[in-house]
């Protein structure tokens, strides 16, 4: 069993790093902005944390509001 797991580590580790990086980037963006196209802050936090890989991608593609240069 451990030999099988070791053979998948070169694939699992980069995916885990990408997953955590996207989630952290999405959470930083969510907490630093006030306006969203759909939903509110807590909806996007829950989606980004529960659906680790798809949630942040969905947020950046659909939920992110316009940039706020004035604030």
Protein Blocks (a to p, Z undefined) as FASTA:
>chain_A
ZZmmmmmmmmmmmmmmmmmmmmmmmmmmmmmpcbdfehcfklmmmmmmmmmmlmmmmmmm
mmpccddfkZZ
